[in-house]
């Protein structure tokens, strides 16, 4: 019932002429629905919050935290609102002024792709490709290497003779230092700036995928290593999409990957000329104009080259004719 009400409000809001402070009274309630309600209700509430804040150009950090946390919801795997949720993620990443936060979203989307089904993976990779077009600085995640950790082995030069004399004069102070270390074992090390920078505080460095605030997850210190795993995926379209994103090339696809690449449509795809991909993008904010996609030697879309290869193995070459799958 709540999901149906939020759906009606979402459709009616663009045509309503309401005061600016009317929705501000119910913002806390909507965020409560996002965190407590079902996944369908949460998506509708996020869509309404995004519409309200986007209209007033006041995208808050609270909204980005809610979307970032909702990416880890286990109900996303089997939800019927995947296209709508990916649309919310796309609009949030596109309108976010913080590049570090967008990189954290980029990393988390790739991480959930490792456990999702092939249609969702292709839709997510297509989403990231469109975001990279708007924010080219995201290519640094694909090209750069991760920052070195504090656990790496380090080498130092041997001390000189002058340093040895200085160290000998400090032998009397070592006993006092040991007593101070024993007295600081009860938790007072945090007050000492020297001890706070010791290897025991290494958790404060590097990318933190579990951080609550995406802006401070330090995703800029990591790299998109998840693309290497996706390039070894069993689905040929996932391999093509991941390779294009790894090489910095835009993903050209005219249809809806959530529908065209599902297992239900797989038997229809192998039939000659009886299946055509959807021409609408439910993931993007607006429908993009149809652009010619890349084709292989037989005139087949590269995203469906795996299906065409399987079909060619069962069809004699004399009766084979190129078709647009």
C-alpha positions as CSV (number, residue, x, y, z in Angstrom):
1,X,0.0,0.0,0.0
2,X,2.8,2.4,0.9
3,X,4.7,1.6,-2.3
4,X,1.6,2.4,-4.4
5,X,1.1,5.7,-2.6
6,X,4.7,6.7,-3.1
7,X,4.4,5.7,-6.8
8,X,1.5,8.0,-7.2
9,X,3.2,10.9,-5.5
10,X,6.3,10.4,-7.7
11,X,4.2,10.7,-10.8
12,X,2.2,13.7,-9.6
13,X,5.1,15.7,-8.1
14,X,6.4,17.1,-11.4
15,X,3.0,18.6,-12.2
16,X,2.2,19.8,-8.6
17,X,2.7,23.4,-7.6
18,X,3.5,23.2,-3.9
19,X,5.3,25.4,-1.4
20,X,9.0,24.8,-0.9
21,X,8.7,24.0,2.8
22,X,5.9,21.4,2.5
23,X,8.1,18.4,1.8
24,X,10.7,19.5,4.3
25,X,8.4,18.5,7.1
26,X,8.3,14.9,5.9
27,X,11.9,14.4,4.9
28,X,12.7,12.5,8.1
29,X,9.8,10.2,7.5
30,X,10.9,9.4,3.9
31,X,14.4,8.6,5.1
32,X,12.9,6.3,7.7
33,X,11.0,4.5,5.0
34,X,14.3,4.1,3.0
35,X,16.0,2.4,5.9
36,X,13.1,0.4,7.4
37,X,10.7,-0.4,4.6
38,X,11.0,-3.0,1.9
39,X,13.2,-2.6,-1.1
40,X,10.3,-1.5,-3.3
41,X,9.2,1.1,-0.9
42,X,12.8,2.3,-0.4
43,X,13.3,2.8,-4.1
44,X,10.1,4.8,-4.4
45,X,11.1,6.9,-1.4
46,X,14.6,7.5,-2.8
47,X,13.1,8.5,-6.1
48,X,10.8,11.0,-4.4
49,X,13.7,12.4,-2.3
50,X,15.8,12.7,-5.4
51,X,13.1,14.6,-7.3
52,X,12.5,17.0,-4.4
53,X,16.2,17.7,-3.8
54,X,17.0,17.9,-7.5
55,X,14.3,20.4,-8.1
56,X,15.7,22.7,-5.4
57,X,19.3,21.9,-6.3
58,X,20.0,20.8,-2.7
59,X,21.4,17.3,-2.9
60,X,22.4,16.5,0.7
61,X,25.0,14.1,2.0
62,X,22.3,12.3,3.8
63,X,20.7,11.2,0.5
64,X,24.0,10.0,-0.9
65,X,24.7,8.0,2.2
66,X,21.2,6.3,1.9
67,X,21.8,5.4,-1.7
68,X,25.3,4.2,-1.0
69,X,24.1,1.9,1.8
70,X,21.1,0.6,-0.3
71,X,23.6,-0.8,-2.8
72,X,24.4,-3.5,-0.3
73,X,20.8,-4.5,0.3
74,X,20.5,-8.3,-0.3
75,X,17.0,-7.7,-1.7
76,X,18.5,-6.0,-4.8
77,X,19.4,-9.5,-6.2
78,X,15.8,-10.5,-6.7
79,X,14.0,-7.2,-6.9
80,X,11.8,-6.1,-9.8
81,X,12.9,-2.5,-9.2
82,X,16.5,-3.0,-10.4
83,X,16.1,-0.6,-13.4
84,X,14.6,2.1,-11.3
85,X,17.3,1.7,-8.7
86,X,20.1,1.9,-11.2
87,X,18.4,5.0,-12.6
88,X,18.6,6.6,-9.1
89,X,22.3,5.6,-8.8
90,X,23.0,7.1,-12.2
91,X,21.3,10.4,-11.4
92,X,23.1,10.6,-8.1
93,X,26.5,9.9,-9.5
94,X,25.9,12.3,-12.4
95,X,24.8,15.2,-10.1
96,X,27.3,14.7,-7.3
97,X,29.9,17.5,-7.1
98,X,32.3,15.4,-5.0
99,X,34.6,13.3,-7.2
100,X,35.8,11.2,-4.3
101,X,32.3,10.2,-3.4
102,X,31.6,9.3,-7.1
103,X,34.6,7.1,-7.0
104,X,33.3,5.3,-3.9
105,X,30.0,4.7,-5.8
106,X,32.0,3.4,-8.8
107,X,33.9,0.9,-6.6
108,X,30.8,-0.3,-4.8
109,X,28.8,-0.8,-8.0
110,X,31.7,-3.0,-9.3
111,X,31.8,-4.9,-6.1
112,X,28.1,-5.9,-6.2
113,X,28.5,-6.9,-9.8
114,X,30.7,-9.7,-8.7
115,X,27.7,-11.5,-7.0
116,X,24.9,-10.4,-9.4
117,X,23.4,-12.0,-12.5
118,X,24.6,-11.2,-16.0
119,X,21.8,-8.8,-17.0
120,X,22.3,-6.7,-13.9
121,X,26.1,-6.7,-14.4
122,X,25.7,-5.5,-18.0
123,X,23.3,-2.8,-16.9
124,X,25.7,-1.6,-14.2
125,X,28.7,-1.6,-16.5
126,X,26.6,0.4,-19.0
127,X,25.7,2.8,-16.3
128,X,29.4,3.3,-15.3
129,X,30.3,3.9,-18.9
130,X,27.7,6.7,-19.2
131,X,29.0,8.2,-16.0
132,X,32.6,8.2,-17.2
133,X,31.4,10.2,-20.2
134,X,30.2,12.9,-17.9
135,X,33.1,12.7,-15.4
136,X,36.3,11.7,-17.4
137,X,38.3,11.9,-14.2
138,X,36.9,8.5,-13.2
139,X,39.3,6.9,-15.7
140,X,42.0,7.2,-13.1
141,X,40.4,4.3,-11.2
142,X,40.9,2.1,-14.2
143,X,44.4,3.2,-15.1
144,X,46.1,3.8,-11.8
145,X,47.6,1.3,-9.4
146,X,46.4,1.0,-5.8
147,X,48.3,3.0,-3.2
148,X,51.0,1.1,-1.3
149,X,50.1,-0.2,2.1
150,X,52.1,0.2,5.3
151,X,52.7,-3.5,5.4
152,X,55.2,-3.4,2.5
153,X,58.8,-4.2,3.4
154,X,61.0,-1.1,3.7
155,X,64.8,-0.8,3.6
156,X,66.9,1.9,5.3
157,X,70.6,2.7,5.1
158,X,73.0,1.6,7.9
159,X,73.8,4.3,10.4
160,X,77.1,6.2,10.2
161,X,79.9,6.2,12.8
162,X,78.7,9.6,14.1
163,X,75.2,8.2,14.5
164,X,76.6,5.3,16.6
165,X,78.2,7.7,19.1
166,X,74.9,9.6,19.4
167,X,73.0,6.3,19.9
168,X,75.5,5.3,22.6
169,X,74.7,8.5,24.5
170,X,71.0,7.7,24.4
171,X,71.4,4.3,26.0
172,X,70.6,5.8,29.4
173,X,67.3,7.1,28.1
174,X,66.1,3.8,26.7
175,X,65.2,2.4,30.1
176,X,63.0,5.4,30.7
177,X,61.4,5.0,27.3
178,X,60.5,1.4,28.1
179,X,58.9,2.4,31.3
180,X,56.8,5.0,29.5
181,X,55.7,2.4,26.9
182,X,54.5,0.1,29.6
183,X,52.5,2.9,31.2
184,X,50.9,3.7,27.9
185,X,49.6,0.2,27.3
186,X,46.3,1.1,28.9
187,X,45.1,3.1,25.9
188,X,47.0,6.4,26.3
189,X,48.9,5.8,23.0
190,X,46.3,7.7,21.1
191,X,47.3,10.9,22.9
192,X,50.9,10.5,21.7
193,X,51.3,11.7,18.0
194,X,54.4,9.7,17.5
195,X,52.8,6.4,18.7
196,X,49.6,7.2,16.8
197,X,51.5,7.2,13.5
198,X,52.9,3.7,14.3
199,X,52.0,0.7,12.2
200,X,49.3,-0.1,14.7
201,X,47.3,2.7,13.2
202,X,47.5,1.3,9.6
203,X,43.7,0.9,9.4
204,X,43.3,4.6,8.9
205,X,45.1,4.4,5.5
206,X,43.9,3.0,2.2
207,X,40.5,2.3,0.8
208,X,37.8,1.3,3.3
209,X,34.9,-0.4,1.6
210,X,32.8,-0.6,4.8
211,X,32.9,3.1,5.6
212,X,29.5,4.6,6.2
213,X,30.3,7.9,4.5
214,X,31.3,7.4,0.8
215,X,33.1,10.7,0.7
216,X,35.6,9.5,3.3
217,X,36.0,5.9,2.0
218,X,39.3,6.9,0.3
219,X,38.3,5.2,-2.9
220,X,40.7,7.4,-4.8
221,X,43.5,5.3,-3.3
222,X,42.2,2.1,-4.9
223,X,41.7,0.9,-8.5
224,X,39.0,-1.0,-10.4
225,X,40.5,-4.5,-10.0
226,X,37.0,-5.9,-10.2
227,X,37.1,-5.5,-13.9
228,X,39.7,-8.2,-14.2
229,X,37.3,-10.7,-12.6
230,X,34.5,-9.6,-14.8
231,X,36.6,-10.0,-17.9
232,X,36.8,-13.7,-17.0
233,X,33.0,-14.0,-16.7
234,X,31.1,-16.9,-18.3
235,X,28.7,-14.5,-20.1
236,X,30.1,-13.1,-23.4
237,X,28.3,-9.8,-23.1
238,X,29.7,-9.2,-19.6
239,X,33.2,-9.8,-21.0
240,X,32.7,-7.4,-23.8
241,X,31.2,-4.7,-21.5
242,X,34.0,-5.1,-19.0
243,X,36.7,-5.0,-21.7
244,X,35.3,-1.8,-23.1
245,X,35.3,-0.2,-19.7
246,X,38.8,-1.4,-19.0
247,X,40.2,0.0,-22.2
248,X,38.5,3.3,-21.7
249,X,36.1,2.8,-24.6
250,X,32.4,3.8,-24.4
251,X,29.9,0.9,-24.3
252,X,27.6,1.2,-27.3
253,X,24.4,-0.7,-26.8
254,X,21.0,0.3,-28.1
255,X,18.7,-1.9,-26.1
256,X,17.9,-2.6,-22.4
257,X,20.5,-5.1,-21.0
258,X,18.2,-6.0,-18.1
259,X,15.7,-7.4,-20.6
260,X,17.7,-8.4,-23.6
261,X,20.4,-10.4,-21.8
262,X,18.2,-12.3,-19.4
263,X,17.9,-16.0,-19.5
264,X,14.3,-15.8,-20.5
265,X,15.1,-14.1,-23.7
266,X,18.1,-16.3,-24.5
267,X,16.1,-18.9,-26.6
268,X,14.4,-16.0,-28.5
269,X,17.8,-14.4,-29.2
270,X,19.1,-17.6,-30.9
271,X,16.1,-17.5,-33.3
272,X,16.9,-15.8,-36.6
273,X,15.3,-12.4,-37.1
274,X,12.6,-13.1,-34.5
275,X,14.1,-11.0,-31.7
276,X,15.0,-7.3,-31.6
277,X,16.5,-5.6,-28.6
278,X,14.5,-3.0,-26.7
279,X,15.2,0.6,-28.0
280,X,14.6,2.3,-24.6
281,X,17.1,2.8,-21.8
282,X,15.4,2.4,-18.4
283,X,18.7,2.9,-16.6
284,X,19.5,6.3,-17.9
285,X,17.7,9.5,-17.0
286,X,16.5,10.1,-20.5
287,X,16.4,8.0,-23.6
288,X,19.5,8.4,-25.6
289,X,19.5,8.5,-29.4
290,X,20.2,5.3,-31.2
291,X,23.8,5.1,-32.3
292,X,25.3,2.4,-34.5
293,X,26.9,-0.4,-32.5
294,X,30.1,-2.2,-33.2
295,X,29.8,-5.3,-35.3
296,X,32.0,-8.3,-35.9
297,X,33.0,-9.8,-39.2
298,X,29.6,-11.5,-39.8
299,X,27.7,-8.2,-39.2
300,X,26.6,-9.2,-35.7
301,X,26.6,-6.9,-32.7
302,X,29.7,-7.5,-30.6
303,X,27.6,-7.7,-27.4
304,X,25.9,-10.7,-28.9
305,X,28.9,-12.3,-30.6
306,X,28.8,-15.2,-28.1
307,X,25.2,-16.1,-29.1
308,X,26.1,-15.8,-32.8
309,X,29.1,-18.2,-32.3
310,X,26.9,-20.8,-30.7
311,X,24.4,-20.5,-33.5
312,X,27.1,-20.9,-36.2
313,X,28.3,-24.2,-34.6
314,X,24.9,-25.7,-35.2
315,X,24.3,-24.3,-38.7
316,X,26.0,-25.3,-41.9
317,X,28.1,-22.6,-43.5
318,X,26.2,-22.9,-46.8
319,X,22.9,-22.0,-45.0
320,X,24.3,-19.4,-42.7
321,X,23.3,-15.8,-43.2
322,X,24.3,-12.8,-41.1
323,X,21.5,-11.4,-39.0
324,X,21.2,-8.6,-36.4
325,X,20.5,-10.5,-33.2
